[in-house]
Structures are given as structure tokens and as C-alpha cells.
């Protein structure tokens, strides 16, 4: 009797699992606008929480797609060579070019230093972050202001004591999933 129940149970399970593809094809319905909006909002909230973790651990990279000077001149750049890397207490600021060798060997400047005055502000309504900190490097002292949105876009403005200003615009990445090439530190 037990063997019959066991075989009958097994047969019912096989039959039930065999119907799953049939019903999933039969119910292949596209989500409506509200469902799409809810799914996008849920993804943004998940990204917002992931970004919160990266910021609190201080393990992130802003890979720049564009650089902009204080006069508003905006140029596309290679994100592999243009980045702001934050790793625990250390910061690396780098600009580079595919066409020149520059001071750092990659067509620009590489400055390294330690984080000071790290401050984070969350905007729960817009799902954005504002991060500010200072860094003292061998080429100067800089204040960095970053705006990070939950879709992964980020911008940073760096200002120095000499009145110069440079903005990075690009993608906010996990330090360990990022791709960048660090040049020699500029002295």
C-alpha cells in the first residue's frame, strides 16, 4: 500500500511539473504601466541600498565618461583612465588620455591622499546621495563633492586652494567590480 501511494505521489508530481511550462506560456501577459513603474521603483530602491553599503564601507569608484573645467568646457574621456577611487581611508584622483604620456604615464595627473571630513547626506525622496570629503595629496589639497543617484549615475566636483575646479561625470561602481588603470603618482 505504501509503495502504491509513493508511486502515485511521484506520478502526480511529475504530472504537475509537466504542466508548469504549459500554464506559463498560456499566461504570458505583458505587465501594464503601473507594474512596470513599480518594478523600476523597486530596482531603484535596491540600488539605493547597495550604494548606501558602498558609501558606508568607503569602497567605490566614480568612473568618468566626461570631464568639465570651471569654464564649462566638457570633453568625453576614457573611464579606464579618469576616475576617483575611494578605498577605505585612501583616495586616488586621476585624469588621463589615450594620446599623451603626461606626468603620470597615462596622459594626465594622478594624486593620492587620505580622506578627511567624510560626510554623507541621503535624500530618501529622490533616492540620491551627496558625499563630501577633503583629501591632501602631494600636488595639493582638494575638496570633493559627489552627487550619486540610485540609477548609478554620479558626478563629482573637485576644487583646490588655487581656485581651479574640475568635474567628473560618469558611473558609480563597486571598487571590486570596477575597471581602471592607475598611473604613477604625480609629485
C-alpha positions in Angstrom: 0.0 0.0 0.0 2.8 2.4 0.9 4.6 1.6 -2.4 1.4 2.4 -4.3 1.0 5.8 -2.5 4.6 6.6 -3.1 4.4 5.8 -6.8 1.1 7.7 -7.1 2.6 10.7 -5.3 5.6 10.6 -7.6 3.4 10.4 -10.7 1.2 13.3 -9.6 4.4 15.5 -9.0 5.7 14.6 -12.4 2.4 15.5 -14.0 2.1 18.7 -12.1 5.6 19.8 -13.0 4.9 18.9 -16.6 2.0 21.4 -16.7 4.1 24.3 -15.5 5.5 25.2 -18.9 2.0 24.9 -20.4 0.5 27.3 -18.0 3.4 29.7 -18.0 3.1 30.0 -21.8 -0.6 30.4 -21.6 -0.3 33.2 -19.1 2.4 35.1 -20.8 1.0 38.6 -20.3 2.9 41.8 -20.5 2.9 44.0 -17.4 0.9 47.2 -17.6 2.4 50.6 -17.0 1.8 50.6 -13.2 3.5 47.2 -12.8 6.5 48.4 -14.9 6.7 51.6 -12.7 6.6 49.5 -9.5 9.3 47.2 -10.8 11.5 50.2 -11.7 10.9 51.8 -8.3 11.8 48.5 -6.6 15.1 48.3 -8.6 16.0 51.9 -7.7 15.4 51.2 -4.0 17.6 48.1 -4.2 20.3 50.1 -5.9 19.9 52.9 -3.4 20.5 50.4 -0.6 23.5 48.8 -2.4 25.0 52.3 -2.9 24.5 53.0 0.8 26.6 50.0 1.6 29.4 51.0 -0.7 29.5 54.6 0.7 29.5 53.4 4.3 32.3 51.0 3.6 34.1 53.6 1.5 34.8 51.1 -1.3 33.7 52.8 -4.5 34.9 54.3 -7.8 33.5 57.1 -9.9 34.5 56.2 -13.5 34.3 59.3 -15.5 32.8 59.5 -19.0 33.2 63.3 -19.2 35.4 65.9 -17.6 34.4 69.5 -17.4 36.5 72.5 -16.4 35.4 75.6 -14.5 34.6 77.4 -17.7 32.1 74.7 -18.8 34.2 73.0 -21.4 33.1 69.4 -21.4 35.1 66.6 -23.1 34.4 62.9 -23.4 37.2 60.8 -21.7 38.1 57.1 -21.2 36.7 55.8 -17.9 39.6 53.4 -17.6 42.0 56.4 -17.1 39.7 59.0 -15.5 38.3 58.1 -12.1 38.0 58.9 -8.4 38.8 55.8 -6.3 37.9 55.7 -2.6 39.3 52.7 -0.8 38.8 52.8 3.0 40.8 55.9 4.0 42.7 56.4 0.7 41.6 58.4 -2.3 43.1 58.3 -5.8 42.2 61.2 -8.2 43.3 60.6 -11.8 42.9 62.2 -15.2 44.4 60.6 -18.2 44.4 60.5 -22.0 44.9 57.8 -24.7 47.1 60.2 -26.7 49.7 61.6 -24.3 52.1 60.2 -21.7 51.7 63.1 -19.2 53.1 63.3 -15.7 51.6 60.0 -14.6 52.4 57.9 -17.6 48.8 57.9 -18.8 48.4 61.4 -20.1 47.4 63.3 -17.0 47.8 63.6 -13.3 47.4 61.0 -10.5 47.0 62.3 -7.0 46.8 60.1 -3.9 45.9 61.0 -0.3 43.9 60.3 2.8 40.2 61.1 3.4 39.3 63.8 5.9 35.9 65.2 6.9 33.9 62.4 5.1 30.2 63.5 5.2 27.2 61.8 3.7 23.7 63.2 3.1 20.8 61.0 1.9 17.7 62.2 0.1 15.1 59.5 0.5 12.6 61.2 -1.7 14.8 61.4 -4.8 16.9 58.3 -3.8 20.2 60.2 -4.1 23.3 60.8 -2.0 25.5 63.8 -1.6 29.0 62.9 -0.3 31.7 65.4 0.5 35.3 65.0 1.8 38.7 66.6 1.6 42.0 65.0 0.6 45.5 66.2 1.0 47.8 65.0 -1.8 51.4 65.7 -2.9 50.0 68.0 -5.6 47.6 69.9 -3.4 44.6 69.9 -1.1 41.2 69.3 -2.6 37.6 69.4 -1.6 35.4 66.8 -3.3 31.6 67.0 -3.6 29.8 64.0 -5.2 26.2 63.5 -6.2 25.1 59.9 -6.7 21.8 58.8 -7.9 20.3 55.3 -7.4 20.4 54.6 -11.2 24.2 54.5 -10.9 25.0 57.9 -12.4 27.3 60.2 -10.5 29.1 63.4 -10.7 31.9 64.9 -8.6 33.3 68.4 -8.4 36.8 68.9 -7.2 38.1 72.3 -6.1 41.5 73.2 -4.9 43.1 76.0 -3.0 44.2 77.7 -6.2 40.7 78.3 -7.4 40.8 75.6 -10.0 37.8 73.3 -10.5 37.2 70.1 -12.4 34.1 68.0 -12.6 33.8 64.3 -13.3 30.6 62.8 -14.7 30.1 59.1 -15.1 29.1 55.8 -13.4 29.3 54.9 -9.7 30.8 51.5 -9.3 31.8 48.9 -6.7 35.5 49.1 -6.2 35.9 45.4 -6.8 33.9 45.3 -10.0 35.4 48.4 -11.5 37.9 48.6 -14.3 40.5 51.3 -14.2 44.2 51.7 -14.8 46.2 53.7 -12.2 49.2 55.6 -13.4 52.2 56.7 -11.4 51.6 59.2 -8.6 52.4 62.7 -9.7 54.8 64.7 -7.4 
